[in-house]
Amino acid sequence: MEQPKVADKAPIGTDLQAGKTYAWCSCGHSAGQPFCDGSHKPTAFQPKVFKAEKDQQAFLCMCKQTSNPPYCDGSHNKL
């Protein structure tokens, strides 16, 4: 099974806007981390599309190992 590229070993704090739709990179290859730029196309990965429910700062996973995408769950601590 293909594994995602670890983009970083720490989450990134990101300001999300209520009602806005985002596409989180799940493959780790995007140059626009933590968001998708289409780099997944030669892989089996697809971005995680989500809509922010409120204005907030969220910590998005950069290691791509989270069990709660797109949010960090501390999986980077096991790498």
Secondary structure, 3 states (H helix, E strand, C coil): CCCCCCCCCCCEEEEECCCCEEEECCCCCCCCCCECCCCCCCCCCCCEEEECCCCEEEEECCCCCCCCCCECCCHHHHC
